[in-house]
Amino acid sequence: MAGERPVTAYIGVGSNLDDPRRQVETALAELGDLPATRVTHPSSLYRTPPMGPPDQPDYVNAVVEIETGLAPLALLDELQRLENLHRRVRGSERWGPRTLDLDLLLYGDLRLDEPRLTVPHPGLAQRAFVLVPLVEIAPSLSIPGLGPVRRLCEAVPSTGMERL
């Protein structure tokens, strides 16, 4: 990343199909192979109940802090490329099962609302499976427009989450 000003970004990682733990661990390693990007702090892995339809397997979730020289939409393109490598199928069922889900949660202090990308990620403040690992790796982080991550985490129930 020589000559570039890296930005700290946070990526949510999740899977509940095809050996979810392996999917998440592999994706965490692959994130470090993205152009102009390095992984700086991965969280622990967490088993979490599904947010969507209840008739699907539990998820394995994590959050990873990266430093990247990629612009937000270029980073999104790379995340979607990795999802495709993991045979992610984008169906009509919202919050349905998936082999890999990579969400750009935060990109520095950027607040962005475009058709392809909203940052901070919408719903971040209501999702324990994002907030618990985010507090683990960045306890003093403040979410642009939302406030301290620790306060947000205290306001959502983490029922059913298990650290692996």
N, C-alpha and C positions, 0 to 999 in steps of 0.2 A: 504494500500500500504506500510505497515511497512516493512522495510528492503530492499525495492526496490528503485532504483533511477528512479523517474518518469521523463518522457519526455513530453514536451509540444507539442501537436499536434493540428491540425486544421482540422475539418471535415465540408465539404459542405453538406447541407441537402436540398432536394428539392422534391416536389410532385406536380402533376397536375391532379390526379384522386382520386375519392372516398373521398371527403372532404379534400382537400389538406392541409388546415390550421391545421385540427385535426391530419393528418398524421405527419406533421412536428413537432407539439407540442408534440405528443406522442413519436416520435423518439428522440427528445431532452431529454425527461425524461429517456427514455430507455438507452441512451448513458451513463448516470450516473450509470446504473446498470451493466455495463460491468465489467468483472473481472479486478481488479487492476487499475480501472479507475474512475476519477471523473470529472464532468463538472465544469469548472472554470469561463467561460464567454460565454454565448450565445448572439448572436446578436439579433437585432430586426428581425421581419419577413418582407419580401418584396414580393409584387406581381410583377412578371416579365413576359414579353412576352416569348413565347417558342423560344428556340434557333434552334430547328430542324424544322420539317414540320410545316407550318403555320396553318394547319387545326386541331389544338389541343388546349385545354384550356390553359390559363395562368398558370404559376407555382407560388407556394409559396416557397421561398428560404430563407435560413439562413446559417450562419456559426457559429460553436461553437468551442471554445477553450477547450481542455481537458488536463488533466495530466494523463498519463497512464504508467503502468509498462509492458504493452504488447509490444512484438516485432512487427515491422511493418507488417509482414505477418500474425501474429496472430490477430492483430488489423483489418486488412483487412478481415480475416475470420469472425470475430465478426460482422463487418459492413454488410457483405453479409448475415450473419445469420439473422440480424435484417431486412434487405430488404426482405428476404424470409418470415419472420413472417408477414410482411405487404403485402404479396401476390404480390411481385414484379415479373413481367414476363419479362424475357430477350428475346426479339424478334429480328428479323433480321433488324428492322427499327432503324437506328442510330438516337439518340436524340428524340426518339418517346415518347409518353405519358407513365407515370409510377406512381404507387402508392407511391413509395419511392425510392429516389436515395441518397446514402450516399457515398461521395467521400473523400478519405484520401488526403487532399490537401498538408499538410506539416507535417513532423515528425521531430521535432527539427531542426537541421541544416543539416539533412541527404539529400544527393543526391543519388538516387537509380534509376537504370534502369534495371528492370528484366521483364521477360515475363508476370508475374501476376501483377506487381506493378511498377509504375513510380512515384517518388517523387522528387521535387515538381510535383504536378499533371499537366499533359500536358494541355495546353490551359488556365491555370489559369490566365496568364497575359492578355488574351483577353476577359475575362468574367466579365462584370460589376456585374452580379448577385452573383459572388464570391468576387470580389474586394471591392465593396461598403460595404457589411457587415463585411468584414475582416478589412477594415480601421476603421469601427465603434468600433470594439473591440480591435484592436491592431494597432493603428495609427503609431507607430514607428517601426513596424516589417519590417525586411529586408528579402526578399525571396531569398534563396540560388541560386546563379547564375543569378538572375534577378534584384535584387536591392530593393529599398524602396517600400513598398506596396502603400504608398501615391502617389508616382510618377507614378506607374503603373496604379493606379485608375484614375488619371487625364488624362491619355492617351486613355482611352476607353469611348465611349459614354454610358450613362446610360438611354437613351431614353426609355420611357415606364415603368421604374421602379417606384413602389410606395411603400413607407414604410407603413406597416399596423399597 
